Amino acid sequence: MSTAATATAPPIRPSSTLLGHLGGLRTRLVAQEFFRRFAVALIFAILFLGLEMLGDFFFEFPPEVRRVFLIIGGSIFAILFLRTLASLVTARRDEETLALMVEKTHPRFDSRLIASVQFAKGHASLPPDAAIHLVERTVTEAEDESKNARFGEAADPSAVRRALVSFTLIALIAGGAGYLARDVSPALVKRAFLIETPVPRDTYILNVTGDVRIGAGDPVELEATATGILPDTARLDIRYESGRRQSVTMGRDTEFTEEGRARYLASFEEVPESFTYVVIANDGRSRRHEVKAIERPRIEHLSGNQVYPEFTRLVTSEHLPGGFNLFPGSQFTLTATAN
């Protein structure tokens, strides 16, 4: 019993009709992945910028913090954008893969589409006595079937649709929030890109006492000057070195008469430990400053050496506090050790 040998079919002229349909499917797949990744990059940019602006509005980030935000956000967006551009290459599919996708969507091709592509590339194997007209007939039938088939249905649009819908909703929400906060949003955008401009407020904190160094247990008075809408009181947000937090009311100085401004005061009879503070008046807030309570210098050890006159023939003696009995004519050296 002999088995018929098989041989690779000679390549036939590719069908321009089928290749055109498959090329259109390839373009559709690449476009879908490109727009999906681009939408993801834009969603990240909007959310990251919005969160930074929100935080900057409440806490007024210093330039160093905003610079870190810009570097991190810009780096991640650049990576996402490069990944988007890479999809123009990585999302491309060869004809055989595309034909297989169409076959799964349109089973009526009954493997004739994938076979036609493989025949065109010389990848299919046939018995050596097979007639070439059978191959051509398979290609013709695939072409006829393609007239009633929509190749684009093989490209599932659900992923790109979800990304575009999410981007549209987030963009609308961000645009609406920006419009409602149009008095402050332009300034916050400028600050996010390191353009120095104050955050628009109803109340502005102009001057505060700032950083102070005092001895532990000493009293201290903190003050702040504000303009704009001036409330009757301001608030000190205090964070002690030990981690304890405290809120202290600052009263308005009635003797301060400068037009359009007010001064607020808060006094502490003694400061047991260091703390940082922020002055808050209405929607205005100062930067965080520090009151440094330094431990007072003190003598931890005190001693003295007495050198007697020569005629006494006495050796040098050491004395401690309470025992400084000095002989007339002696030399006394006092040693003090501080903290």
C-alpha positions as CSV (number, residue, x, y, z in Angstrom):
1,M,0.0,0.0,0.0
2,S,1.5,3.3,-1.0
3,T,0.7,6.8,0.4
4,A,0.4,9.7,-1.9
5,A,3.0,12.3,-1.2
6,T,2.2,15.9,-0.6
7,A,3.9,18.9,-2.0
8,T,3.7,22.6,-1.3
9,A,1.4,24.3,-3.8
10,P,3.0,26.9,-6.0
11,P,2.1,30.4,-5.1
12,I,-0.7,31.9,-7.1
13,R,-1.4,35.5,-7.9
14,P,-2.9,37.1,-4.7
15,S,-6.5,38.2,-4.9
16,S,-6.5,42.0,-4.8
17,T,-10.1,41.9,-3.6
18,L,-9.4,39.8,-0.6
19,L,-6.1,41.6,0.2
20,G,-8.0,44.9,0.0
21,H,-10.6,43.7,2.4
22,L,-8.0,42.3,4.8
23,G,-6.0,45.5,4.5
24,G,-9.1,47.5,5.5
25,L,-9.5,45.3,8.5
26,R,-5.9,45.8,9.5
27,T,-6.3,49.5,9.3
28,R,-9.4,49.3,11.4
29,L,-7.7,47.3,14.1
30,V,-4.7,49.6,14.2
31,A,-7.0,52.7,14.4
32,Q,-9.0,51.2,17.2
33,E,-5.9,50.4,19.3
34,F,-4.4,53.8,18.6
35,F,-7.5,55.7,19.7
36,R,-8.0,53.4,22.7
37,R,-4.4,54.0,24.0
38,F,-4.6,57.7,23.2
39,A,-7.9,58.0,25.2
40,V,-6.3,56.3,28.1
41,A,-3.3,58.7,28.0
42,L,-5.7,61.7,27.9
43,I,-7.8,60.3,30.8
44,F,-4.7,60.0,32.9
45,A,-3.6,63.6,32.0
46,I,-7.0,65.0,32.9
47,L,-7.3,63.1,36.2
48,F,-3.7,63.7,37.3
49,L,-4.0,67.5,36.5
50,G,-7.4,67.7,38.2
51,L,-6.1,66.1,41.4
52,E,-3.1,68.3,41.5
53,M,-5.1,71.4,41.0
54,L,-7.6,70.4,43.7
55,G,-4.7,69.7,46.1
56,D,-3.0,73.0,45.2
57,F,-6.3,74.9,45.8
58,F,-6.6,73.6,49.4
59,F,-2.9,73.4,50.4
60,E,-1.1,75.8,48.0
61,F,1.8,73.6,47.1
62,P,5.2,75.3,47.0
63,P,7.0,75.3,43.7
64,E,9.2,72.3,44.6
65,V,6.1,70.1,45.2
66,R,4.5,71.3,41.9
67,R,7.7,70.6,40.1
68,V,7.7,67.0,41.3
69,F,4.0,66.6,40.2
70,L,4.9,68.0,36.8
71,I,7.9,65.6,36.4
72,I,5.9,62.5,37.5
73,G,2.8,63.3,35.5
74,G,4.7,64.4,32.4
75,S,6.9,61.2,32.5
76,I,3.9,58.9,32.8
77,F,2.0,60.7,30.1
78,A,5.1,60.5,27.8
79,I,5.3,56.8,28.4
80,L,1.6,56.4,27.6
81,F,1.9,58.6,24.5
82,L,4.9,56.6,23.2
83,R,2.9,53.4,23.8
84,T,0.1,55.0,21.7
85,L,2.5,55.6,18.8
86,A,3.9,52.1,19.1
87,S,0.5,50.7,18.4
88,L,0.9,51.8,14.8
89,V,3.4,49.0,14.5
90,T,2.5,46.5,17.3
91,A,-1.3,46.4,16.5
92,R,-0.7,45.4,12.8
93,R,-1.7,41.8,11.9
94,D,-0.6,39.7,9.0
95,E,-3.0,38.4,6.4
96,E,-3.3,34.9,7.9
97,T,-4.2,36.2,11.3
98,L,-6.7,38.6,9.8
99,A,-8.2,35.9,7.7
100,L,-8.6,33.7,10.8
101,M,-10.4,36.5,12.6
102,V,-12.8,36.9,9.7
103,E,-13.4,33.2,9.5
104,K,-14.4,33.2,13.2
105,T,-16.8,36.0,12.6
106,H,-18.2,34.6,9.3
107,P,-18.2,30.8,9.5
108,R,-19.7,30.6,6.0
109,F,-16.3,31.1,4.5
110,D,-15.7,27.5,5.6
111,S,-11.9,27.9,5.7
112,R,-11.8,29.1,2.1
113,L,-10.5,32.6,3.1
114,I,-7.6,31.4,5.2
115,A,-6.8,28.8,2.5
116,S,-6.8,31.5,-0.2
117,V,-4.3,33.6,1.8
118,Q,-2.1,30.6,2.4
119,F,-2.2,29.5,-1.3
120,A,-1.2,33.1,-2.2
121,K,1.8,32.8,0.1
122,G,2.7,29.3,-0.8
123,H,2.1,28.1,2.7
124,A,-0.6,25.5,1.8
125,S,0.3,21.9,1.0
126,L,-1.5,19.9,-1.8
127,P,-1.1,16.4,-3.3
128,P,1.2,16.7,-6.3
129,D,-1.6,15.5,-8.7
130,A,-4.1,18.2,-7.5
131,A,-5.3,20.5,-10.2
132,I,-4.4,24.1,-9.9
133,H,-7.9,25.1,-11.0
134,L,-9.2,23.8,-7.6
135,V,-7.0,26.3,-5.9
136,E,-8.2,29.1,-8.2
137,R,-11.8,28.0,-7.6
138,T,-11.3,28.2,-3.8
139,V,-10.0,31.8,-4.2
140,T,-12.9,32.7,-6.5
141,E,-15.4,31.4,-4.0
142,A,-13.8,33.3,-1.2
143,E,-14.0,36.4,-3.3
144,D,-17.6,35.9,-4.0
145,E,-18.4,35.3,-0.4
146,S,-16.5,38.4,0.6
147,K,-18.9,40.5,-1.3
148,N,-21.6,39.7,1.3
149,A,-19.4,39.8,4.3
150,R,-18.3,42.8,6.3
151,F,-14.7,42.2,7.3
152,G,-14.8,45.1,9.7
153,E,-17.1,43.1,12.0
154,A,-14.1,41.0,13.0
155,A,-12.7,44.1,14.8
156,D,-14.4,44.2,18.2
157,P,-14.9,47.9,19.0
158,S,-16.0,47.4,22.6
159,A,-12.6,48.2,24.1
160,V,-12.1,51.5,22.2
161,R,-15.8,52.4,22.7
162,R,-15.4,52.0,26.5
163,A,-12.2,54.1,26.4
164,L,-13.8,56.9,24.3
165,V,-17.0,57.0,26.4
166,S,-14.9,57.2,29.6
167,F,-12.8,60.0,28.1
168,T,-15.9,61.9,27.0
169,L,-17.5,61.7,30.4
170,I,-14.3,62.6,32.3
171,A,-13.7,65.5,29.8
172,L,-17.3,66.8,30.3
173,I,-17.0,66.6,34.1
174,A,-13.6,68.3,34.1
175,G,-14.9,71.0,31.7
176,G,-18.0,71.5,33.8
177,A,-15.9,71.8,37.0
178,G,-13.5,74.2,35.3
179,Y,-16.4,76.3,34.2
180,L,-18.0,76.4,37.6
181,A,-14.6,77.3,39.1
182,R,-13.6,79.6,36.3
183,D,-12.5,82.3,38.8
184,V,-9.7,80.0,40.1
185,S,-9.1,77.3,37.5
186,P,-6.9,79.4,35.0
187,A,-4.6,80.3,37.8
188,L,-4.4,76.7,39.1
189,V,-3.5,75.5,35.5
190,K,-0.7,78.0,35.3
191,R,0.6,77.0,38.7
192,A,0.5,73.3,37.6
193,F,2.9,74.3,34.8
194,L,5.1,76.2,37.2
195,I,3.9,79.7,36.2
196,E,4.0,81.6,39.5
197,T,0.7,83.2,40.3
198,P,-1.3,83.4,43.5
199,V,-4.3,81.1,44.0
200,P,-7.4,83.3,43.8
201,R,-9.0,83.7,47.2
202,D,-11.7,85.7,48.9
203,T,-9.2,86.3,51.7
204,Y,-5.5,86.6,51.3
205,I,-3.0,86.1,54.1
206,L,-0.3,88.8,53.6
207,N,2.1,88.5,56.5
208,V,2.6,86.1,59.3
209,T,5.1,86.0,62.2
210,G,7.0,83.3,60.3
211,D,9.6,81.0,61.8
212,V,10.5,81.7,65.4
213,R,13.2,80.3,67.8
214,I,12.5,80.6,71.5
215,G,13.5,78.9,74.7
216,A,11.4,75.9,75.8
217,G,8.8,77.2,78.2
218,D,9.0,80.8,76.9
219,P,5.8,82.7,75.8
220,V,5.3,83.6,72.2
221,E,2.8,85.7,70.2
222,L,1.9,84.9,66.7
223,E,0.2,87.3,64.3
224,A,-1.0,87.4,60.7
225,T,-2.3,90.2,58.5
226,A,-5.1,89.6,55.9
227,T,-7.0,91.4,53.2
228,G,-10.1,90.8,51.2
229,I,-13.1,89.4,53.0
230,L,-12.1,89.8,56.6
231,P,-13.7,87.4,59.2
232,D,-13.9,88.2,62.9
233,T,-11.5,85.5,63.8
234,A,-8.8,83.4,62.1
235,R,-7.5,80.0,63.0
236,L,-4.1,78.4,63.8
237,D,-3.7,74.9,62.6
238,I,-0.9,73.5,64.9
239,R,1.1,70.3,64.5
240,Y,3.4,69.6,67.5
241,E,6.7,67.8,67.2
242,S,5.2,64.9,69.2
243,G,2.4,64.5,66.6
244,R,-0.3,66.1,68.6
245,R,-2.6,68.5,66.7
246,Q,-4.4,71.6,67.9
247,S,-6.6,74.3,66.5
248,V,-6.3,77.7,68.1
249,T,-8.6,80.7,67.5
250,M,-6.8,84.0,66.6
251,G,-8.7,87.1,67.7
252,R,-8.9,90.2,65.5
253,D,-6.8,93.1,66.7
254,T,-9.2,96.0,67.3
255,E,-6.4,98.5,67.5
256,F,-5.2,97.7,64.0
257,T,-6.7,100.5,61.8
258,E,-5.0,100.0,58.4
259,E,-7.7,100.3,55.6
260,G,-8.8,97.1,54.0
261,R,-6.7,94.9,56.2
262,A,-7.0,93.1,59.5
263,R,-4.5,91.7,62.0
264,Y,-5.1,88.5,64.0
265,L,-3.3,87.5,67.2
266,A,-2.7,84.4,69.2
267,S,-0.6,84.2,72.4
268,F,0.9,81.3,74.2
269,E,2.0,81.7,77.8
270,E,4.6,79.0,77.4
271,V,5.7,76.6,74.6
272,P,6.8,73.2,75.9
273,E,7.8,71.8,72.5
274,S,8.4,72.8,68.9
275,F,5.4,73.0,66.5
276,T,4.6,74.0,63.0
277,Y,1.5,76.2,62.2
278,V,-0.6,77.4,59.3
279,V,-2.8,80.5,59.6
280,I,-6.3,80.1,58.1
281,A,-8.7,83.0,57.6
282,N,-11.9,82.3,55.6
283,D,-10.6,80.5,52.5
284,G,-7.1,82.0,52.7
285,R,-4.2,80.1,54.3
286,S,-0.5,80.8,54.8
287,R,2.4,78.6,54.3
288,R,3.5,76.3,57.1
289,H,6.0,77.9,59.5
290,E,7.8,76.7,62.6
291,V,8.1,77.7,66.2
292,K,11.3,76.0,67.4
293,A,11.4,75.5,71.2
294,I,15.1,75.2,72.1
295,E,16.1,73.6,75.4
296,R,17.6,76.2,77.7
297,P,21.3,75.9,78.5
298,R,22.0,74.7,82.0
299,I,24.9,73.6,84.1
300,E,25.0,69.8,84.5
301,H,28.2,69.6,86.5
302,L,30.2,72.1,88.5
303,S,33.5,71.6,90.3
304,G,36.5,73.6,91.3
305,N,40.2,73.1,92.1
306,Q,41.9,75.1,94.8
307,V,45.7,75.7,94.6
308,Y,47.0,76.8,98.0
309,P,49.8,79.3,98.6
310,E,53.3,77.7,98.7
311,F,53.9,78.4,102.4
312,T,51.0,76.2,103.4
313,R,52.5,73.2,101.6
314,L,49.0,71.9,101.0
315,V,48.2,69.8,97.8
316,T,45.6,71.0,95.4
317,S,42.1,70.0,96.5
318,E,38.9,69.5,94.5
319,H,35.7,71.1,95.7
320,L,32.0,70.6,94.7
321,P,29.1,73.0,95.1
322,G,28.4,73.6,98.8
323,G,32.1,72.9,99.7
324,F,33.8,76.0,98.3
325,N,35.8,76.9,101.4
326,L,38.6,79.0,100.1
327,F,41.9,79.7,101.8
328,P,43.1,83.3,101.6
329,G,45.7,83.8,98.8
330,S,44.7,80.6,97.0
331,Q,44.0,80.3,93.3
332,F,40.7,78.7,92.4
333,T,39.8,77.2,89.0
334,L,36.1,76.6,88.4
335,T,35.0,74.0,85.8
336,A,31.4,74.0,84.5
337,T,29.9,71.4,82.1
338,A,26.8,72.6,80.2
339,N,24.1,70.5,78.3
